[in-house]
Amino acid sequence: MTIGTEHEYSINDASFTPQPINDQLIRRLSGKVQNEFEFGTVHISKELQKHVLELVPSKPAKDLAELEFDLWAGLRSLYRALGDEYGFLGLGMHPLLKLEQTAVWDHEDKEIYEVYHRLFNLKQHGWLNIQALQINIPYQNERGMVTLYNKLRALIPYLVAISASSPFVEGKPTGKMDNRLIYYRENQRNLPIISHGVIPERLKDAKQHLKIQEEMFAQLRRYDAEMLCHEWVDSRGIIVRFSRRCVEIKALDEQECIRSDMAITAFILALLRCPELDLEEDEDALHDLLEKAILSGVAGLRSELEGLFKTAMGSASPDERLYMPLIRAKIERGSLAEVIAQDAKEKGLKPLLRELELCLRTNVPYQIGDCSALK
């Protein structure tokens, strides 16, 4: 099975002030301003918010270890090309960003963002300050798509809990562990069908999904937004990408380093391999579980996650098992959000961000030890 992942990183100066210069860096690295370009083992692309770059693997990988190697090789090349001039951060939101510190991409495709702004107002954290780990999982046929979609739908609260990494907004702890998802699910509130509160409906077949999609498009047309009538406008926690024959997970916070991203991916793949998962299906109940995950991270769903971990270990491939100790650590200690929210009280936020930047640079997960020892 070929898995594709997408990784979003903020661009920062030495003081972790976000730098809205992705167009300048793209020109510097590729010779011109463009949406994306090949850069060694990765493709680098723009994001809507100009302080963020996205990295995706440039070729399919046979397993997660190869995928990790290719992504980190690309990230190392990026660091070498830029020297010490800029640093990058993962995490679901930039912990310090204020909205006036960034801007919207204003080159190719800017017309799309102008339509989004007219409909929803892009000047909000739900557009300008969100960074996701996106995972694309292929399906073989319609039946396989529906099964995959429904399993992932029911897993969303647990995956949100374990991947939460956004406890700070504008430099302050909010008491919630996944602020990105709070903003994300509200950023298109004028047309709630687009995000459906993150948890999508359970599917019976592909026709049902196409019907939902067409209703989405019909509402957009009423607002003279035909330009947005594509499958990518769907903003639920998981979406179907018919053009790629995959289901894309959109509900996950970006982690602090690529290895942690691979651990989340391994956990998901191992769970999907289980023929039977005893999961909640009721939409209201799933929304209640999601609220627990957003508020408390792992702490709100620890017993359920312990059960899912045992299930995953029983079906994990040898490749996936290499990453499972990181998942066990998250379940025992808490999501990254829970750990850094606590550690920031003792270390201060900027010293903590220096450690988290080093985690990304060295590909060493924060939760396995103090990254400052690697300096």
Backbone hydrogen bonds, N-H to C=O, Kabsch-Sander energy under -0.5 kcal/mol:
donor,donor_aa,acceptor,acceptor_aa,energy
3,I,1,M,-0.6
4,G,136,N,-1.9
6,E,134,Q,-2.4
7,H,55,L,-2.3
9,Y,53,L,-2.7
10,S,89,L,-2.3
11,I,51,H,-3.0
12,N,87,G,-2.6
13,D,17,T,-1.6
16,F,13,D,-2.0
19,Q,11,I,-2.8
21,I,19,Q,-2.3
22,N,50,K,-2.6
25,L,21,I,-2.4
26,I,22,N,-2.4
27,R,23,D,-2.2
28,R,24,Q,-2.3
29,L,25,L,-2.5
30,S,26,I,-2.5
31,G,27,R,-2.2
32,K,26,I,-0.5
34,Q,32,K,-0.6
37,F,44,I,-2.0
39,F,42,V,-3.4
42,V,39,F,-1.4
43,H,56,V,-3.1
44,I,37,F,-2.6
45,S,54,E,-2.4
46,K,35,N,-2.7
47,E,52,V,-0.6
50,K,103,A,-2.8
52,V,49,Q,-1.6
53,L,9,Y,-2.4
54,E,45,S,-2.6
55,L,7,H,-2.8
56,V,43,H,-2.0
58,S,41,T,-2.1
67,L,63,D,-2.1
68,E,64,L,-3.0
69,F,65,A,-2.2
70,D,66,E,-2.5
71,L,67,L,-2.3
72,W,68,E,-2.8
73,A,69,F,-2.4
74,G,70,D,-2.0
75,L,71,L,-2.3
76,R,72,W,-2.9
77,S,73,A,-2.1
78,L,74,G,-1.8
79,Y,75,L,-2.3
80,R,76,R,-2.5
81,A,77,S,-2.3
82,L,78,L,-1.6
83,G,79,Y,-1.4
85,E,82,L,-1.5
87,G,12,N,-2.3
89,L,10,S,-1.3
91,L,255,Q,-1.0
92,G,165,S,-0.6
101,Q,98,K,-2.9
102,T,99,L,-1.3
105,W,48,L,-3.0
110,K,107,H,-2.1
112,I,109,D,-1.1
113,Y,109,D,-1.2
114,E,110,K,-2.0
115,V,111,E,-1.7
116,Y,112,I,-2.3
117,H,113,Y,-2.5
118,R,114,E,-2.1
119,L,115,V,-2.1
120,F,116,Y,-3.2
121,N,116,Y,-0.6
121,N,117,H,-1.7
124,Q,122,L,-2.5
127,W,124,Q,-1.9
128,L,124,Q,-2.8
129,N,125,H,-1.9
131,Q,92,G,-2.8
133,L,252,L,-1.5
134,Q,6,E,-2.0
134,Q,132,A,-0.7
135,I,249,I,-1.1
136,N,4,G,-3.6
137,I,135,I,-0.6
137,I,247,V,-2.7
139,Y,245,R,-1.9
145,M,141,N,-2.4
146,V,142,E,-2.4
147,T,143,R,-2.3
148,L,144,G,-2.5
149,Y,145,M,-2.9
150,N,146,V,-2.4
151,K,147,T,-2.1
152,L,148,L,-2.4
153,R,149,Y,-2.5
154,A,150,N,-1.8
155,L,151,K,-1.2
156,I,152,L,-1.1
156,I,153,R,-0.7
158,Y,155,L,-0.6
159,L,155,L,-2.3
160,V,156,I,-2.7
161,A,157,P,-2.1
162,I,158,Y,-1.9
163,S,159,L,-1.5
164,A,160,V,-1.1
166,S,177,M,-1.7
169,V,172,K,-2.6
171,G,95,P,-3.4
172,K,169,V,-1.6
174,T,167,P,-2.0
177,M,294,I,-1.7
178,D,294,I,-1.8
179,N,166,S,-2.1
182,I,178,D,-1.0
183,Y,179,N,-2.2
184,Y,180,R,-3.0
185,R,181,L,-2.3
186,E,183,Y,-1.0
187,N,183,Y,-0.8
187,N,184,Y,-0.8
189,R,186,E,-1.5
191,L,188,Q,-2.1
194,I,191,L,-2.1
195,S,192,P,-0.5
196,H,192,P,-2.8
198,V,195,S,-2.5
199,I,197,G,-1.1
209,H,205,D,-1.2
210,L,206,A,-2.4
211,K,207,K,-2.2
212,I,208,Q,-2.1
213,Q,209,H,-2.6
214,E,210,L,-2.4
215,E,211,K,-1.9
216,M,212,I,-2.0
217,F,213,Q,-2.4
218,A,214,E,-2.6
219,Q,215,E,-2.1
220,L,216,M,-1.9
221,R,217,F,-2.5
222,R,218,A,-1.4
223,Y,219,Q,-0.7
223,Y,220,L,-1.1
224,D,221,R,-2.0
225,A,220,L,-2.0
228,L,225,A,-2.1
229,C,226,E,-2.0
230,H,228,L,-2.5
233,V,230,H,-2.0
234,D,231,E,-1.3
235,S,194,I,-2.3
237,G,198,V,-2.9
239,I,248,E,-2.2
241,R,239,I,-0.5
241,R,246,C,-3.1
242,F,240,V,-0.7
244,R,241,R,-1.2
245,R,241,R,-1.2
246,C,241,R,-1.6
247,V,137,I,-2.8
248,E,239,I,-2.8
249,I,135,I,-2.8
250,K,237,G,-3.3
250,K,248,E,-0.5
251,A,237,G,-1.2
252,L,133,L,-0.5
254,E,131,Q,-1.8
261,D,257,C,-1.6
262,M,258,I,-2.4
263,A,259,R,-1.9
264,I,260,S,-2.1
265,T,261,D,-2.2
266,A,262,M,-2.8
267,F,263,A,-2.3
268,I,264,I,-2.0
269,L,265,T,-2.6
270,A,266,A,-2.5
271,L,267,F,-1.9
272,L,268,I,-2.5
273,R,269,L,-1.3
274,C,271,L,-1.2
279,L,277,L,-1.6
286,L,282,D,-2.3
287,H,283,E,-2.1
288,D,284,D,-1.9
289,L,285,A,-2.2
290,L,286,L,-2.4
291,E,287,H,-2.0
292,K,288,D,-1.6
293,A,289,L,-2.1
294,I,290,L,-2.8
295,L,291,E,-2.4
296,S,292,K,-2.9
297,G,293,A,-2.1
298,V,161,A,-0.6
299,A,296,S,-1.1
300,G,297,G,-1.0
301,L,298,V,-1.7
305,L,301,L,-2.3
306,E,302,R,-2.4
307,G,303,S,-1.6
308,L,304,E,-2.1
309,F,305,L,-2.4
310,K,306,E,-1.8
311,T,307,G,-2.0
312,A,308,L,-2.8
313,M,309,F,-2.6
314,G,310,K,-1.4
315,S,311,T,-0.7
315,S,312,A,-1.1
316,A,312,A,-1.4
321,R,317,S,-2.5
322,L,318,P,-0.9
322,L,319,D,-0.6
323,Y,320,E,-1.5
324,M,320,E,-0.7
324,M,321,R,-0.6
326,L,323,Y,-1.3
327,I,323,Y,-0.9
328,R,324,M,-2.5
329,A,325,P,-2.2
330,K,326,L,-1.8
331,I,327,I,-2.3
332,E,328,R,-2.3
333,R,329,A,-3.1
334,G,330,K,-2.2
337,A,164,A,-2.4
339,V,335,S,-2.1
340,I,336,L,-2.9
341,A,337,A,-2.2
342,Q,338,E,-1.4
343,D,339,V,-2.6
344,A,340,I,-2.3
345,K,341,A,-0.5
345,K,342,Q,-0.9
346,E,342,Q,-0.6
346,E,343,D,-0.9
347,K,343,D,-2.9
348,G,344,A,-1.8
352,L,348,G,-1.5
353,L,349,L,-2.4
354,R,350,K,-1.9
355,E,351,P,-1.5
356,L,352,L,-2.2
357,E,353,L,-2.6
358,L,354,R,-1.7
359,C,355,E,-2.0
360,L,356,L,-1.7
361,R,357,E,-2.2
362,T,358,L,-2.5
363,N,359,C,-1.4
364,V,359,C,-1.4
368,I,365,P,-1.2
369,G,366,Y,-1.4
371,C,369,G,-0.7
373,A,370,D,-1.6
374,L,371,C,-2.1
375,K,372,S,-1.3
